[in-house]
Protein backbone atom coordinates (compact mmCIF):
# COMPACT_ATOMS: atom_id res chain seq x y z
CA UNK A 1 0.00 0.00 0.00
CA UNK A 2 1.25 3.48 -0.82
CA UNK A 3 1.75 6.06 1.91
CA UNK A 4 -1.45 7.78 3.11
CA UNK A 5 -2.39 11.06 1.48
CA UNK A 6 -1.37 13.90 3.78
CA UNK A 7 -4.24 16.37 4.12
CA UNK A 8 -4.09 20.01 5.03
CA UNK A 9 -7.43 21.42 6.20
CA UNK A 10 -8.40 25.05 5.62
CA UNK A 11 -10.88 25.98 8.33
CA UNK A 12 -11.64 24.65 11.80
CA UNK A 13 -15.45 24.59 11.86
CA UNK A 14 -17.85 21.71 12.32
CA UNK A 15 -17.40 20.13 8.88
CA UNK A 16 -13.60 20.27 9.26
CA UNK A 17 -13.92 18.55 12.62
CA UNK A 18 -16.12 15.81 11.15
CA UNK A 19 -13.66 15.27 8.30
CA UNK A 20 -10.71 15.04 10.69
CA UNK A 21 -12.61 12.56 12.86
CA UNK A 22 -13.79 10.37 9.98
CA UNK A 23 -10.44 10.20 8.18
CA UNK A 24 -9.12 8.22 11.13
CA UNK A 25 -11.30 5.36 9.88
CA UNK A 26 -9.28 4.79 6.69
CA UNK A 27 -5.66 3.98 5.84
CA UNK A 28 -5.61 6.11 2.69
CA UNK A 29 -5.35 9.47 4.40
CA UNK A 30 -4.16 11.39 7.44
CA UNK A 31 -4.57 15.00 8.56
CA UNK A 32 -1.05 16.42 8.52
CA UNK A 33 -1.81 20.13 8.90
CA UNK A 34 -4.54 22.62 9.69
CA UNK A 35 -4.80 26.28 8.78
CA UNK A 36 -6.92 28.99 10.36
CA UNK A 37 -7.03 32.77 10.36
CA UNK A 38 -6.26 32.45 14.07
CA UNK A 39 -3.24 30.62 15.45
CA UNK A 40 -5.21 29.87 18.61
CA UNK A 41 -7.95 28.16 16.59
CA UNK A 42 -5.40 26.13 14.61
CA UNK A 43 -3.68 25.08 17.83
CA UNK A 44 -6.95 24.04 19.47
CA UNK A 45 -7.90 21.97 16.41
CA UNK A 46 -4.43 20.43 16.32
CA UNK A 47 -4.64 19.49 19.98
CA UNK A 48 -8.05 17.87 19.54
CA UNK A 49 -7.15 15.82 16.46
CA UNK A 50 -3.42 15.32 17.08
CA UNK A 51 -2.41 17.37 14.04
CA UNK A 52 1.30 18.19 14.07
CA UNK A 53 1.41 21.23 11.78
CA UNK A 54 -0.75 24.18 12.91
CA UNK A 55 -0.78 27.34 10.80
CA UNK A 56 -2.17 30.75 11.67
CA UNK A 57 -2.91 31.57 8.02
CA UNK A 58 -4.25 29.80 4.96
CA UNK A 59 -1.19 30.90 3.00
CA UNK A 60 1.10 29.04 5.38
CA UNK A 61 -1.11 25.95 5.18
CA UNK A 62 -1.00 25.66 1.39
CA UNK A 63 2.76 26.33 1.39
CA UNK A 64 3.42 23.50 3.85
CA UNK A 65 5.65 20.92 2.07
CA UNK A 66 4.15 18.15 4.23
CA UNK A 67 0.67 18.72 2.71
CA UNK A 68 -0.21 16.56 -0.31
CA UNK A 69 -3.81 17.76 -0.76
CA UNK A 70 -5.96 20.56 0.65
CA UNK A 71 -9.50 20.28 1.99
CA UNK A 72 -11.38 23.59 1.88
CA UNK A 73 -13.82 23.55 4.80
CA UNK A 74 -14.72 27.25 5.03
CA UNK A 75 -18.12 28.91 4.32
CA UNK A 76 -19.30 29.10 0.69
CA UNK A 77 -18.18 32.68 -0.07
CA UNK A 78 -14.59 31.73 0.77
CA UNK A 79 -14.41 28.61 -1.36
CA UNK A 80 -13.27 30.34 -4.54
CA UNK A 81 -10.42 32.26 -2.91
CA UNK A 82 -9.33 29.35 -0.71
CA UNK A 83 -9.38 26.80 -3.52
CA UNK A 84 -7.59 29.25 -5.83
CA UNK A 85 -4.89 29.66 -3.19
CA UNK A 86 -4.39 25.90 -3.00
CA UNK A 87 -4.23 25.58 -6.79
CA UNK A 88 -1.72 28.45 -7.00
CA UNK A 89 0.55 26.40 -4.74
CA UNK A 90 0.06 23.31 -6.93
CA UNK A 91 -1.97 21.44 -4.34
CA UNK A 92 -4.82 19.07 -5.30
CA UNK A 93 -7.98 20.29 -3.63
CA UNK A 94 -11.27 19.00 -2.25
CA UNK A 95 -13.76 21.88 -2.00
CA UNK A 96 -16.73 21.74 0.35
CA UNK A 97 -20.17 22.00 -1.16
CA UNK A 98 -21.67 24.16 -2.36
CA UNK A 99 -18.62 24.23 -4.66
CA UNK A 100 -18.70 28.01 -5.14
CA UNK A 101 -21.18 30.88 -4.94
CA UNK A 102 -21.61 31.27 -8.71
CA UNK A 103 -21.17 29.42 -11.96
CA UNK A 104 -18.53 31.94 -13.06
CA UNK A 105 -16.45 31.12 -9.99
CA UNK A 106 -16.93 27.39 -10.53
CA UNK A 107 -15.83 27.58 -14.15
CA UNK A 108 -12.83 29.66 -13.11
CA UNK A 109 -11.64 27.09 -10.59
CA UNK A 110 -12.13 24.23 -13.04
CA UNK A 111 -10.19 26.10 -15.71
CA UNK A 112 -7.22 26.67 -13.39
CA UNK A 113 -7.19 23.08 -12.11
CA UNK A 114 -7.29 21.67 -15.62
CA UNK A 115 -4.64 24.05 -16.93
CA UNK A 116 -2.32 22.95 -14.12
CA UNK A 117 -3.24 19.27 -14.36
CA UNK A 118 -4.25 19.24 -10.68
CA UNK A 119 -6.92 17.09 -9.07
CA UNK A 120 -10.01 18.88 -7.80
CA UNK A 121 -13.41 17.69 -6.60
CA UNK A 122 -16.49 19.05 -4.88
CA UNK A 123 -16.92 17.45 -1.45
CA UNK A 124 -20.39 16.05 -2.12
CA UNK A 125 -19.73 13.21 0.30
CA UNK A 126 -23.17 11.68 -0.28
CA UNK A 127 -22.06 10.37 -3.69
CA UNK A 128 -19.60 7.98 -2.08
CA UNK A 129 -21.75 6.51 0.70
CA UNK A 130 -22.45 2.75 0.44
CA UNK A 131 -26.21 3.13 -0.05
CA UNK A 132 -25.74 5.68 -2.86
CA UNK A 133 -23.14 3.44 -4.53
CA UNK A 134 -25.76 0.66 -4.50
CA UNK A 135 -28.42 3.02 -5.88
CA UNK A 136 -26.13 3.99 -8.75
CA UNK A 137 -25.48 0.32 -9.50
CA UNK A 138 -29.21 -0.41 -9.73
CA UNK A 139 -29.68 2.59 -12.03
CA UNK A 140 -26.83 1.44 -14.25
CA UNK A 141 -28.39 -2.03 -14.47
CA UNK A 142 -31.67 -0.52 -15.60
CA UNK A 143 -33.50 -2.02 -12.63
CA UNK A 144 -35.93 0.89 -12.49
CA UNK A 145 -36.71 1.05 -16.20
CA UNK A 146 -37.23 4.53 -17.60
CA UNK A 147 -36.92 7.16 -14.88
CA UNK A 148 -40.12 9.16 -14.48
CA UNK A 149 -39.45 11.32 -11.43
CA UNK A 150 -37.12 12.13 -8.54
CA UNK A 151 -38.14 13.67 -5.24
CA UNK A 152 -35.98 14.76 -2.30
CA UNK A 153 -36.21 17.12 0.63
CA UNK A 154 -33.83 18.57 3.16
CA UNK A 155 -35.21 20.66 5.98
CA UNK A 156 -33.61 21.55 9.30
CA UNK A 157 -34.75 23.86 12.10
CA UNK A 158 -32.39 26.65 13.07
CA UNK A 159 -32.71 29.40 15.65
CA UNK A 160 -33.45 32.68 13.86
CA UNK A 161 -30.15 34.28 14.71
CA UNK A 162 -28.98 37.11 12.39
CA UNK A 163 -25.35 36.37 13.34
CA UNK A 164 -25.63 32.71 12.33
CA UNK A 165 -23.91 31.66 9.12
CA UNK A 166 -27.19 30.13 7.93
CA UNK A 167 -28.97 33.49 7.99
CA UNK A 168 -26.10 35.84 7.13
CA UNK A 169 -26.08 37.00 3.47
CA UNK A 170 -22.37 37.86 3.63
CA UNK A 171 -21.59 34.25 4.64
CA UNK A 172 -23.61 32.65 1.86
CA UNK A 173 -26.59 31.93 4.11
CA UNK A 174 -29.88 30.50 2.96
CA UNK A 175 -31.50 27.12 2.59
CA UNK A 176 -30.50 26.39 -1.00
CA UNK A 177 -26.69 26.55 -0.92
CA UNK A 178 -26.40 24.82 2.45
CA UNK A 179 -29.26 22.28 2.43
CA UNK A 180 -30.82 22.35 -1.03
CA UNK A 181 -27.54 21.43 -2.68
CA UNK A 182 -28.14 17.86 -1.47
CA UNK A 183 -31.50 17.34 -3.25
CA UNK A 184 -30.26 19.21 -6.33
CA UNK A 185 -27.12 17.08 -6.51
CA UNK A 186 -29.15 13.90 -5.96
CA UNK A 187 -31.43 14.80 -8.87
CA UNK A 188 -28.39 15.65 -10.98
CA UNK A 189 -26.87 12.24 -10.26
CA UNK A 190 -30.02 10.52 -11.53
CA UNK A 191 -31.27 12.80 -14.32
CA UNK A 192 -28.47 15.21 -15.20
CA UNK A 193 -28.98 18.92 -15.83
CA UNK A 194 -32.59 20.10 -16.13
CA UNK A 195 -33.78 21.84 -19.28
CA UNK A 196 -36.49 23.71 -17.34
CA UNK A 197 -36.39 25.18 -13.85
CA UNK A 198 -39.10 26.82 -11.80
CA UNK A 199 -39.18 27.59 -8.09
CA UNK A 200 -41.03 29.25 -5.24
CA UNK A 201 -38.92 30.90 -2.54
CA UNK A 202 -39.80 32.36 0.85
CA UNK A 203 -37.10 34.71 2.18
CA UNK A 204 -36.07 34.90 5.84
CA UNK A 205 -35.95 38.03 8.00
CA UNK A 206 -32.36 38.65 6.77
CA UNK A 207 -33.31 38.32 3.11
CA UNK A 208 -31.69 34.96 2.35
CA UNK A 209 -33.88 32.13 1.07
CA UNK A 210 -35.54 30.40 4.00
CA UNK A 211 -37.68 27.88 2.16
CA UNK A 212 -37.38 26.84 -1.48
CA UNK A 213 -39.46 24.45 -3.56
CA UNK A 214 -38.12 23.48 -6.96
CA UNK A 215 -39.58 21.78 -10.02
CA UNK A 216 -37.13 20.62 -12.68
CA UNK A 217 -38.03 19.34 -16.13
CA UNK A 218 -35.81 17.20 -18.37
CA UNK A 219 -35.70 16.49 -22.09
CA UNK A 220 -36.66 12.88 -21.38
CA UNK A 221 -39.95 14.05 -19.90
CA UNK A 222 -38.84 13.20 -16.36
CA UNK A 223 -39.39 15.65 -13.51
CA UNK A 224 -37.76 16.35 -10.15
CA UNK A 225 -39.59 17.82 -7.17
CA UNK A 226 -37.16 19.13 -4.55
CA UNK A 227 -37.54 21.15 -1.37
CA UNK A 228 -35.33 22.68 1.31
CA UNK A 229 -35.99 24.80 4.37
CA UNK A 230 -34.21 26.37 7.33
CA UNK A 231 -37.49 26.65 9.22
CA UNK A 232 -38.41 23.06 10.17
CA UNK A 233 -37.12 19.49 10.34
CA UNK A 234 -38.45 17.65 7.29
CA UNK A 235 -38.41 13.87 6.59
CA UNK A 236 -35.18 14.24 4.53
CA UNK A 237 -36.09 11.32 2.30
CA UNK A 238 -35.57 10.73 -1.41
CA UNK A 239 -37.27 8.63 -4.06
CA UNK A 240 -36.48 7.63 -7.62
CA UNK A 241 -39.50 6.45 -9.59
CA UNK A 242 -39.14 4.40 -12.75
CA UNK A 243 -41.48 2.53 -15.05
CA UNK A 244 -40.36 -0.84 -13.63
CA UNK A 245 -39.53 -0.06 -10.00
CA UNK A 246 -39.11 2.60 -7.34
CA UNK A 247 -36.29 3.31 -4.90
CA UNK A 248 -37.17 4.92 -1.57
CA UNK A 249 -34.20 6.16 0.47
CA UNK A 250 -34.77 6.53 4.20
CA UNK A 251 -34.05 9.78 5.99
CA UNK A 252 -31.47 11.15 6.16
CA UNK A 253 -30.99 10.29 2.48
CA UNK A 254 -27.80 12.38 2.19
CA UNK A 255 -26.08 10.60 5.13
CA UNK A 256 -25.40 6.88 5.71
CA UNK A 257 -28.81 5.30 5.23
CA UNK A 258 -30.85 2.39 3.90
CA UNK A 259 -33.34 2.04 1.06
CA UNK A 260 -35.97 -0.20 -0.46
CA UNK A 261 -36.45 -1.32 -4.05
CA UNK A 262 -40.13 -1.71 -4.84
CA UNK A 263 -40.78 -3.35 -8.26
CA UNK A 264 -43.98 -2.63 -10.16
CA UNK A 265 -44.62 -6.37 -9.88
CA UNK A 266 -42.89 -8.43 -7.21
CA UNK A 267 -41.57 -8.27 -3.69
CA UNK A 268 -39.93 -5.29 -2.05
CA UNK A 269 -36.20 -5.68 -1.33
CA UNK A 270 -34.62 -3.90 1.65
CA UNK A 271 -31.00 -2.75 1.44
CA UNK A 272 -29.11 -2.18 4.71
CA UNK A 273 -25.49 -1.06 5.04
CA UNK A 274 -23.03 -1.19 7.92
CA UNK A 275 -21.01 1.95 8.40
CA UNK A 276 -18.71 3.76 10.80
CA UNK A 277 -18.46 7.47 11.48
CA UNK A 278 -20.42 10.17 9.71
CA UNK A 279 -19.34 9.10 6.24
CA UNK A 280 -16.90 11.77 5.03
CA UNK A 281 -14.06 9.24 4.88
CA UNK A 282 -15.49 7.66 1.73
CA UNK A 283 -14.87 10.82 -0.31
CA UNK A 284 -11.37 11.11 1.20
CA UNK A 285 -10.63 7.57 0.03
CA UNK A 286 -11.88 8.48 -3.47
CA UNK A 287 -9.55 11.49 -3.62
CA UNK A 288 -6.60 9.36 -2.53
CA UNK A 289 -7.46 6.71 -5.13
CA UNK A 290 -7.78 9.25 -7.94
CA UNK A 291 -4.51 10.99 -7.10
CA UNK A 292 -2.67 7.66 -6.79
CA UNK A 293 -4.02 6.67 -10.21
CA UNK A 294 -2.99 9.98 -11.79
CA UNK A 295 -6.56 11.16 -12.33
CA UNK A 296 -7.33 14.88 -12.16
CA UNK A 297 -11.01 14.44 -11.33
CA UNK A 298 -13.45 11.81 -10.11
CA UNK A 299 -15.82 10.13 -12.55
CA UNK A 300 -18.30 9.83 -9.68
CA UNK A 301 -18.36 13.58 -8.91
CA UNK A 302 -16.98 15.16 -12.10
CA UNK A 303 -16.13 18.84 -12.26
CA UNK A 304 -18.47 19.66 -15.13
CA UNK A 305 -21.36 18.34 -13.07
CA UNK A 306 -20.38 20.47 -10.08
CA UNK A 307 -20.41 23.50 -12.37
CA UNK A 308 -23.83 22.51 -13.75
CA UNK A 309 -25.24 22.10 -10.22
CA UNK A 310 -24.10 25.59 -9.21
CA UNK A 311 -25.58 27.04 -12.41
CA UNK A 312 -28.86 25.22 -11.76
CA UNK A 313 -29.04 26.72 -8.26
CA UNK A 314 -28.35 30.13 -9.73
CA UNK A 315 -31.39 29.61 -11.98
CA UNK A 316 -33.43 28.70 -8.90
CA UNK A 317 -32.38 31.83 -7.00
CA UNK A 318 -33.62 34.00 -9.86
CA UNK A 319 -37.11 33.28 -8.48
CA UNK A 320 -36.34 35.21 -5.24
C-alpha positions as CSV (number, residue, x, y, z in Angstrom):
1,X,0.0,0.0,0.0
2,X,1.2,3.5,-0.8
3,X,1.8,6.1,1.9
4,X,-1.4,7.8,3.1
5,X,-2.4,11.1,1.5
6,X,-1.4,13.9,3.8
7,X,-4.2,16.4,4.1
8,X,-4.1,20.0,5.0
9,X,-7.4,21.4,6.2
10,X,-8.4,25.1,5.6
11,X,-10.9,26.0,8.3
12,X,-11.6,24.7,11.8
13,X,-15.5,24.6,11.9
14,X,-17.9,21.7,12.3
15,X,-17.4,20.1,8.9
16,X,-13.6,20.3,9.3
17,X,-13.9,18.5,12.6
18,X,-16.1,15.8,11.2
19,X,-13.7,15.3,8.3
20,X,-10.7,15.0,10.7
21,X,-12.6,12.6,12.9
22,X,-13.8,10.4,10.0
23,X,-10.4,10.2,8.2
24,X,-9.1,8.2,11.1
25,X,-11.3,5.4,9.9
26,X,-9.3,4.8,6.7
27,X,-5.7,4.0,5.8
28,X,-5.6,6.1,2.7
29,X,-5.4,9.5,4.4
30,X,-4.2,11.4,7.4
31,X,-4.6,15.0,8.6
32,X,-1.0,16.4,8.5
33,X,-1.8,20.1,8.9
34,X,-4.5,22.6,9.7
35,X,-4.8,26.3,8.8
36,X,-6.9,29.0,10.4
37,X,-7.0,32.8,10.4
38,X,-6.3,32.4,14.1
39,X,-3.2,30.6,15.5
40,X,-5.2,29.9,18.6
41,X,-7.9,28.2,16.6
42,X,-5.4,26.1,14.6
43,X,-3.7,25.1,17.8
44,X,-6.9,24.0,19.5
45,X,-7.9,22.0,16.4
46,X,-4.4,20.4,16.3
47,X,-4.6,19.5,20.0
48,X,-8.1,17.9,19.5
49,X,-7.2,15.8,16.5
50,X,-3.4,15.3,17.1
51,X,-2.4,17.4,14.0
52,X,1.3,18.2,14.1
53,X,1.4,21.2,11.8
54,X,-0.8,24.2,12.9
55,X,-0.8,27.3,10.8
56,X,-2.2,30.8,11.7
57,X,-2.9,31.6,8.0
58,X,-4.3,29.8,5.0
59,X,-1.2,30.9,3.0
60,X,1.1,29.0,5.4
61,X,-1.1,25.9,5.2
62,X,-1.0,25.7,1.4
63,X,2.8,26.3,1.4
64,X,3.4,23.5,3.9
65,X,5.6,20.9,2.1
66,X,4.2,18.2,4.2
67,X,0.7,18.7,2.7
68,X,-0.2,16.6,-0.3
69,X,-3.8,17.8,-0.8
70,X,-6.0,20.6,0.6
71,X,-9.5,20.3,2.0
72,X,-11.4,23.6,1.9
73,X,-13.8,23.6,4.8
74,X,-14.7,27.2,5.0
75,X,-18.1,28.9,4.3
76,X,-19.3,29.1,0.7
77,X,-18.2,32.7,-0.1
78,X,-14.6,31.7,0.8
79,X,-14.4,28.6,-1.4
80,X,-13.3,30.3,-4.5
81,X,-10.4,32.3,-2.9
82,X,-9.3,29.4,-0.7
83,X,-9.4,26.8,-3.5
84,X,-7.6,29.3,-5.8
85,X,-4.9,29.7,-3.2
86,X,-4.4,25.9,-3.0
87,X,-4.2,25.6,-6.8
88,X,-1.7,28.4,-7.0
89,X,0.6,26.4,-4.7
90,X,0.1,23.3,-6.9
91,X,-2.0,21.4,-4.3
92,X,-4.8,19.1,-5.3
93,X,-8.0,20.3,-3.6
94,X,-11.3,19.0,-2.2
95,X,-13.8,21.9,-2.0
96,X,-16.7,21.7,0.3
97,X,-20.2,22.0,-1.2
98,X,-21.7,24.2,-2.4
99,X,-18.6,24.2,-4.7
100,X,-18.7,28.0,-5.1
101,X,-21.2,30.9,-4.9
102,X,-21.6,31.3,-8.7
103,X,-21.2,29.4,-12.0
104,X,-18.5,31.9,-13.1
105,X,-16.5,31.1,-10.0
106,X,-16.9,27.4,-10.5
107,X,-15.8,27.6,-14.1
108,X,-12.8,29.7,-13.1
109,X,-11.6,27.1,-10.6
110,X,-12.1,24.2,-13.0
111,X,-10.2,26.1,-15.7
112,X,-7.2,26.7,-13.4
113,X,-7.2,23.1,-12.1
114,X,-7.3,21.7,-15.6
115,X,-4.6,24.0,-16.9
116,X,-2.3,23.0,-14.1
117,X,-3.2,19.3,-14.4
118,X,-4.2,19.2,-10.7
119,X,-6.9,17.1,-9.1
120,X,-10.0,18.9,-7.8
121,X,-13.4,17.7,-6.6
122,X,-16.5,19.0,-4.9
123,X,-16.9,17.5,-1.5
124,X,-20.4,16.0,-2.1
125,X,-19.7,13.2,0.3
126,X,-23.2,11.7,-0.3
127,X,-22.1,10.4,-3.7
128,X,-19.6,8.0,-2.1
129,X,-21.7,6.5,0.7
130,X,-22.5,2.7,0.4
131,X,-26.2,3.1,-0.1
132,X,-25.7,5.7,-2.9
133,X,-23.1,3.4,-4.5
134,X,-25.8,0.7,-4.5
135,X,-28.4,3.0,-5.9
136,X,-26.1,4.0,-8.8
137,X,-25.5,0.3,-9.5
138,X,-29.2,-0.4,-9.7
139,X,-29.7,2.6,-12.0
140,X,-26.8,1.4,-14.3
141,X,-28.4,-2.0,-14.5
142,X,-31.7,-0.5,-15.6
143,X,-33.5,-2.0,-12.6
144,X,-35.9,0.9,-12.5
145,X,-36.7,1.1,-16.2
146,X,-37.2,4.5,-17.6
147,X,-36.9,7.2,-14.9
148,X,-40.1,9.2,-14.5
149,X,-39.4,11.3,-11.4
150,X,-37.1,12.1,-8.5
151,X,-38.1,13.7,-5.2
152,X,-36.0,14.8,-2.3
153,X,-36.2,17.1,0.6
154,X,-33.8,18.6,3.2
155,X,-35.2,20.7,6.0
156,X,-33.6,21.5,9.3
157,X,-34.8,23.9,12.1
158,X,-32.4,26.7,13.1
159,X,-32.7,29.4,15.7
160,X,-33.4,32.7,13.9
161,X,-30.1,34.3,14.7
162,X,-29.0,37.1,12.4
163,X,-25.3,36.4,13.3
164,X,-25.6,32.7,12.3
165,X,-23.9,31.7,9.1
166,X,-27.2,30.1,7.9
167,X,-29.0,33.5,8.0
168,X,-26.1,35.8,7.1
169,X,-26.1,37.0,3.5
170,X,-22.4,37.9,3.6
171,X,-21.6,34.3,4.6
172,X,-23.6,32.6,1.9
173,X,-26.6,31.9,4.1
174,X,-29.9,30.5,3.0
175,X,-31.5,27.1,2.6
176,X,-30.5,26.4,-1.0
177,X,-26.7,26.5,-0.9
178,X,-26.4,24.8,2.4
179,X,-29.3,22.3,2.4
180,X,-30.8,22.4,-1.0
181,X,-27.5,21.4,-2.7
182,X,-28.1,17.9,-1.5
183,X,-31.5,17.3,-3.2
184,X,-30.3,19.2,-6.3
185,X,-27.1,17.1,-6.5
186,X,-29.1,13.9,-6.0
187,X,-31.4,14.8,-8.9
188,X,-28.4,15.6,-11.0
189,X,-26.9,12.2,-10.3
190,X,-30.0,10.5,-11.5
191,X,-31.3,12.8,-14.3
192,X,-28.5,15.2,-15.2
193,X,-29.0,18.9,-15.8
194,X,-32.6,20.1,-16.1
195,X,-33.8,21.8,-19.3
196,X,-36.5,23.7,-17.3
197,X,-36.4,25.2,-13.8
198,X,-39.1,26.8,-11.8
199,X,-39.2,27.6,-8.1
200,X,-41.0,29.2,-5.2
201,X,-38.9,30.9,-2.5
202,X,-39.8,32.4,0.9
203,X,-37.1,34.7,2.2
204,X,-36.1,34.9,5.8
205,X,-35.9,38.0,8.0
206,X,-32.4,38.6,6.8
207,X,-33.3,38.3,3.1
208,X,-31.7,35.0,2.3
209,X,-33.9,32.1,1.1
210,X,-35.5,30.4,4.0
211,X,-37.7,27.9,2.2
212,X,-37.4,26.8,-1.5
213,X,-39.5,24.5,-3.6
214,X,-38.1,23.5,-7.0
215,X,-39.6,21.8,-10.0
216,X,-37.1,20.6,-12.7
217,X,-38.0,19.3,-16.1
218,X,-35.8,17.2,-18.4
219,X,-35.7,16.5,-22.1
220,X,-36.7,12.9,-21.4
221,X,-40.0,14.1,-19.9
222,X,-38.8,13.2,-16.4
223,X,-39.4,15.7,-13.5
224,X,-37.8,16.4,-10.2
225,X,-39.6,17.8,-7.2
226,X,-37.2,19.1,-4.6
227,X,-37.5,21.2,-1.4
228,X,-35.3,22.7,1.3
229,X,-36.0,24.8,4.4
230,X,-34.2,26.4,7.3
231,X,-37.5,26.6,9.2
232,X,-38.4,23.1,10.2
233,X,-37.1,19.5,10.3
234,X,-38.4,17.6,7.3
235,X,-38.4,13.9,6.6
236,X,-35.2,14.2,4.5
237,X,-36.1,11.3,2.3
238,X,-35.6,10.7,-1.4
239,X,-37.3,8.6,-4.1
240,X,-36.5,7.6,-7.6
241,X,-39.5,6.4,-9.6
242,X,-39.1,4.4,-12.7
243,X,-41.5,2.5,-15.1
244,X,-40.4,-0.8,-13.6
245,X,-39.5,-0.1,-10.0
246,X,-39.1,2.6,-7.3
247,X,-36.3,3.3,-4.9
248,X,-37.2,4.9,-1.6
249,X,-34.2,6.2,0.5
250,X,-34.8,6.5,4.2
251,X,-34.1,9.8,6.0
252,X,-31.5,11.2,6.2
253,X,-31.0,10.3,2.5
254,X,-27.8,12.4,2.2
255,X,-26.1,10.6,5.1
256,X,-25.4,6.9,5.7
257,X,-28.8,5.3,5.2
258,X,-30.9,2.4,3.9
259,X,-33.3,2.0,1.1
260,X,-36.0,-0.2,-0.5
261,X,-36.4,-1.3,-4.0
262,X,-40.1,-1.7,-4.8
263,X,-40.8,-3.3,-8.3
264,X,-44.0,-2.6,-10.2
265,X,-44.6,-6.4,-9.9
266,X,-42.9,-8.4,-7.2
267,X,-41.6,-8.3,-3.7
268,X,-39.9,-5.3,-2.0
269,X,-36.2,-5.7,-1.3
270,X,-34.6,-3.9,1.6
271,X,-31.0,-2.8,1.4
272,X,-29.1,-2.2,4.7
273,X,-25.5,-1.1,5.0
274,X,-23.0,-1.2,7.9
275,X,-21.0,2.0,8.4
276,X,-18.7,3.8,10.8
277,X,-18.5,7.5,11.5
278,X,-20.4,10.2,9.7
279,X,-19.3,9.1,6.2
280,X,-16.9,11.8,5.0
281,X,-14.1,9.2,4.9
282,X,-15.5,7.7,1.7
283,X,-14.9,10.8,-0.3
284,X,-11.4,11.1,1.2
285,X,-10.6,7.6,0.0
286,X,-11.9,8.5,-3.5
287,X,-9.6,11.5,-3.6
288,X,-6.6,9.4,-2.5
289,X,-7.5,6.7,-5.1
290,X,-7.8,9.2,-7.9
291,X,-4.5,11.0,-7.1
292,X,-2.7,7.7,-6.8
293,X,-4.0,6.7,-10.2
294,X,-3.0,10.0,-11.8
295,X,-6.6,11.2,-12.3
296,X,-7.3,14.9,-12.2
297,X,-11.0,14.4,-11.3
298,X,-13.5,11.8,-10.1
299,X,-15.8,10.1,-12.5
300,X,-18.3,9.8,-9.7
301,X,-18.4,13.6,-8.9
302,X,-17.0,15.2,-12.1
303,X,-16.1,18.8,-12.3
304,X,-18.5,19.7,-15.1
305,X,-21.4,18.3,-13.1
306,X,-20.4,20.5,-10.1
307,X,-20.4,23.5,-12.4
308,X,-23.8,22.5,-13.7
309,X,-25.2,22.1,-10.2
310,X,-24.1,25.6,-9.2
311,X,-25.6,27.0,-12.4
312,X,-28.9,25.2,-11.8
313,X,-29.0,26.7,-8.3
314,X,-28.4,30.1,-9.7
315,X,-31.4,29.6,-12.0
316,X,-33.4,28.7,-8.9
317,X,-32.4,31.8,-7.0
318,X,-33.6,34.0,-9.9
319,X,-37.1,33.3,-8.5
320,X,-36.3,35.2,-5.2
